[in-house]
Amino acid sequence: MMPSRASCLGLSVGTGEAGCKSPPCGSLRRSSIGGARSRRRYSQVLLARQSTLLQALLVPEQALLCLQQPLLRALLAPALRLL
C-alpha cells in the first residue's frame, strides 16, 4: 500500500478523507531502495578493485623490504659506533 501525500509530507489525515496514492512518494521509495542496492554493488566492486591493487603493491614492497634488511644490518654496527 502506497502512503498518501499527506503522510509523505508528515501531515495527519482525517478519517473522512480517503488516502490517495502518491506516485512521487512511491517512486522515491522504489528509487531509494534501488539506489541503495546500486551503491552497495558499486562499493563491493570498488572494494574488490582496492583489494587487488593492494595485493599488487604488496609484492614489490615485500621484495624491497627483503633487499633493505641486509643493508640495514650492515649499517647497524657503524651507526652504533658513531653514537
C-alpha positions as CSV (number, residue, x, y, z in Angstrom):
1,M,0.0,0.0,0.0
2,M,1.4,3.4,-1.0
3,P,1.5,6.2,1.5
4,S,-0.8,9.2,1.0
5,R,0.6,12.6,0.0
6,A,-0.3,13.9,3.4
7,S,1.6,11.1,5.2
8,C,4.6,11.7,2.9
9,L,4.6,15.3,4.0
10,G,4.2,14.3,7.6
11,L,0.6,15.6,7.9
12,S,-2.2,13.8,9.7
13,V,-5.2,12.8,7.6
14,G,-8.7,13.0,9.0
15,T,-11.0,9.9,9.0
16,G,-13.3,11.4,6.3
17,E,-10.6,11.8,3.7
18,A,-9.7,8.9,1.6
19,G,-5.9,8.3,1.3
20,C,-4.8,9.0,-2.3
21,K,-1.9,7.1,-3.7
22,S,1.0,9.3,-4.4
23,P,3.2,8.3,-7.4
24,P,6.0,10.7,-6.3
25,C,6.2,9.2,-2.9
26,G,6.2,5.6,-4.3
27,S,8.7,6.4,-6.9
28,L,11.1,7.9,-4.4
29,R,10.7,4.9,-2.2
30,R,11.5,2.5,-5.1
31,S,14.4,4.5,-6.3
32,S,15.9,4.8,-2.8
33,I,15.8,1.0,-2.4
34,G,17.3,0.6,-5.9
35,G,19.8,3.3,-5.2
36,A,20.9,1.5,-2.1
37,R,21.4,-1.7,-4.0
38,S,23.3,0.2,-6.7
39,R,25.5,1.9,-4.1
40,R,26.1,-1.4,-2.3
41,R,27.1,-3.1,-5.6
42,Y,29.4,-0.2,-6.5
43,S,31.1,-0.3,-3.1
44,Q,31.6,-4.1,-3.4
45,V,33.2,-3.6,-6.8
46,L,35.3,-0.7,-5.5
47,L,36.4,-2.8,-2.5
48,A,37.4,-5.7,-4.8
49,R,39.5,-3.3,-7.0
50,Q,41.2,-1.8,-4.0
51,S,42.0,-5.3,-2.6
52,T,43.5,-6.3,-5.9
53,L,45.5,-3.1,-6.2
54,L,46.8,-3.5,-2.6
55,Q,47.9,-7.1,-3.3
56,A,49.7,-6.0,-6.4
57,L,51.5,-3.3,-4.5
58,L,52.4,-5.6,-1.6
59,V,54.5,-8.0,-3.6
60,P,57.1,-5.4,-4.7
61,E,57.0,-3.7,-1.3
62,Q,57.9,-7.1,0.4
63,A,60.7,-7.6,-2.2
64,L,62.1,-4.2,-1.4
65,L,62.0,-4.8,2.3
66,C,63.9,-8.1,1.8
67,L,66.6,-6.2,-0.1
68,Q,66.8,-3.5,2.6
69,Q,67.2,-5.8,5.5
70,P,70.8,-6.9,4.8
71,L,71.8,-3.3,4.1
72,L,70.3,-2.1,7.4
73,R,72.1,-4.9,9.3
74,A,75.4,-4.0,7.7
75,L,74.9,-0.3,8.6
76,L,73.9,-1.0,12.2
77,A,77.4,-1.6,13.6
78,P,78.9,1.6,12.0
79,A,75.9,3.6,13.2
80,L,76.2,2.3,16.8
81,R,80.0,3.2,16.8
82,L,79.1,6.8,15.9
83,L,76.9,7.1,19.0
